[in-house]
Amino acid sequence: MKSFFLNGQKYCTYDQPNLFDLLSYFDYNTALLVVEYNAVITSKSEWKNILISDNDKIEIVTIVGGG
């Protein structure tokens, strides 16, 4: 079993999802996100190639428009 941290919350999985699948599972609107994976900002084009591993740290910032 692998554990990872998403916005500071610990989660566990038996699978090894990629970052895109993880964001989809948690129902994030991927059009409005900035994702930091292990302290590195990632581009959307990389999300399907990043496999979640044990003790990874993922931080998600949702972009909100307004004025």
N, C-alpha and C positions, 0 to 999 in steps of 0.2 A: 504494500500500500504506500502511496505517495501522499505527502502533505504539501500544501502550498498556502500562501497568504494572499488574499484578495482584499485590498483596501484595509489591511490590518487584521482581517478576520481569517482564522485558520480553517481550511477545508481539507478533506481527505478524499482520495480517489484510488480505485484499483486500475483505472485506465490511464493512458497517457494522451490526453486530448491536446490538440494544438490550440493556440491562443484564440483563433477565430471561433472554433467550436465552443470554447469556454465562454466567450463573450455572448455567443448565441444562446447557450444553455441558461445563462443568467439574464437573458432577455434585454441586453443592452442594445440601444440604437447605434449601430456601428458607424453611422454617418456623422455622429456628433461627439466622437470620443477622441481623447488623447490617452494613449496607453504607455505607461512606464513599466518595463519588464526588467527586473533586477537592476534598477537604477539607470536604465537606458531608455530614452524615448524611442518607440518603435513606429515605423511607418505601416500603414494599413496593408501595403503590398507584402510585408513580411509575416503577417499574422498567421497565415496558413502553414508557414514553414517553422514556426517556433513551437516546439513540443514542451509541454509543462513537465517539469522535473521536480524531484523532491526538494522542498524548502525554497522554491522559487517565490519571489515577491513581485506581485503585480499591483500597480496603482492605476486607477482609472479616474480620469477627470472628464466630466460631461460639460460640453460647451453649451452655454445658454445665451441666447441673444436678448437684447433689450436696449433700453435707452434711458 
